[in-house]
């Protein structure tokens, strides 16, 4: 928000500085407002045509959603396709979104259905090549035992049955309640609980061993 | 990251395990989507909204069009379903209008018929005059035959029809005329005949024509009276 310089007209430095300061303050307050805005409000704003609202929403959820796919399918390209496909669906369905349901649950319901469609199109992944799971490079300086544990955890998550892995990742990545996970996956709360219990027990056993 | 939602001791145990697992999970390498993928998704989102903006520019037209269509449809339905106000005779305005048109047409028709009847009467009058003339001719035509029959000299010819001559030709012509008049008379109505009789009474100087006319008017109040009988 720079003060425009008109030909043949000199703007006093004081006014120029004041206007620039006001611009900076406006940007800071807008950013603060966007930070405080809930996902549901941002999605509504985006549906009304505010592209910046989508930017904010995307920044909030990009990592978790990406990891959700990345750890469901062992192929990075497939994970990228699935991830992009879900966002495309969200963009197209922006006017169908109703703020009565939490945005996160709505988004992961789309993601879950997208993943199920992917499984239906391709062969269901029941066994994952363990070698490919070791491609992740550890951060330098980390302790060897931590690195081993992380790799082990990641490998064990990857070999979980698809439903258990899906439920566990929804829980770990999004923090959704069991009822919300049940709504996302189209199952009952008891089913979610059961899947989580099985997944957690398997991981605990594998980590102890 | 995860909040605990207890619905029983079993849930609490599970949530404790999940919390521990979550702590380990958060230490996993946090993969992020590639930057190119981010840019592609964000530009797609912006494009969708930009297209949407153009669409919104015409959104009010759609609203207005819908409102106009609805108003028109409702007004048509209400007009069709509007209850008909009946007058004291139980007739709707539409019935009254059509009745008025019918009456007007009837009055025009009766006026024409009246004129037609007056014309018919005039024609009848002239026909009656011809009739009288014809009767006179017949009388005249028959007279020589009677005279001839009465004369002993030509008595033998009286039983035979006249074979030739002006008298026979004249009788044929008169008979043809009489047939025409009979046909014309058969087309007249009884009222016309009555009026003709009254007219003849008047012409004959019989005062009873007034009484007859009065009776006729009482019986047929709407029937047109010829000008000759009105005086």
Contacts between the chains, C-beta under 8 A, distances in Angstrom:
chain1	res1	chain2	res2	distance
A	46	B	45	7.4
A	46	B	49	7.0
A	49	B	49	5.1
A	49	B	52	5.5
A	49	B	53	5.5
A	49	B	56	6.6
A	50	B	49	7.4
A	51	B	45	6.5
A	51	B	46	4.6
A	51	B	49	4.7
A	51	B	50	7.8
A	54	B	42	7.4
A	54	B	45	4.5
A	54	B	46	7.6
A	54	B	49	7.4
A	55	B	42	6.3
A	55	B	45	7.9
A	58	B	38	7.5
A	58	B	41	6.7
A	58	B	42	6.4
A	58	B	45	7.3
A	62	B	32	7.2
A	62	B	33	5.7
A	62	B	38	6.7
A	63	B	30	6.3
A	63	B	31	7.8
A	63	B	32	5.6
A	63	B	33	7.7
A	66	B	31	6.2
A	66	B	32	6.4
A	66	B	33	4.3
A	67	B	30	7.0
A	67	B	31	5.5
A	70	B	31	5.1
A	80	B	33	7.1
A	80	B	34	6.9
A	80	B	37	5.8
A	83	B	33	6.0
A	83	B	37	6.9
A	84	B	37	6.0
A	84	B	40	6.7
A	84	B	41	6.1
A	87	B	41	4.5
A	87	B	44	7.6
A	87	B	45	7.5
A	88	B	41	7.6
A	88	B	44	6.5
A	91	B	44	6.1
A	91	B	45	5.1
A	91	B	48	5.0
A	92	B	48	7.3
A	94	B	48	7.5
A	136	B	29	5.4
A	137	B	29	7.9
A	138	B	29	7.3
A	139	B	29	7.3
A	146	B	27	6.9
A	149	B	24	7.0
A	150	B	24	7.7
A	150	B	27	5.9
A	150	B	28	5.3
A	150	B	29	7.3
A	153	B	24	5.8
A	153	B	25	6.8
A	153	B	28	6.6
A	154	B	28	5.8
A	171	B	2	6.5
A	171	B	18	6.3
A	172	B	1	7.2
A	172	B	2	7.2
A	172	B	18	7.7
A	172	B	21	7.1
A	172	B	22	5.6
A	172	B	25	4.8
A	175	B	1	4.9
A	175	B	2	5.0
A	175	B	3	6.6
A	177	B	3	7.8
A	177	B	5	5.3
A	178	B	5	6.7
A	193	B	10	8.0
A	193	B	11	7.2
A	193	B	14	6.7
A	196	B	14	6.2
A	196	B	18	6.7
A	197	B	14	5.8
A	200	B	14	6.9
A	200	B	17	4.7
A	200	B	18	6.2
A	200	B	21	5.9
A	203	B	21	6.2
A	204	B	17	6.8
A	204	B	21	7.7
A	207	B	24	7.7
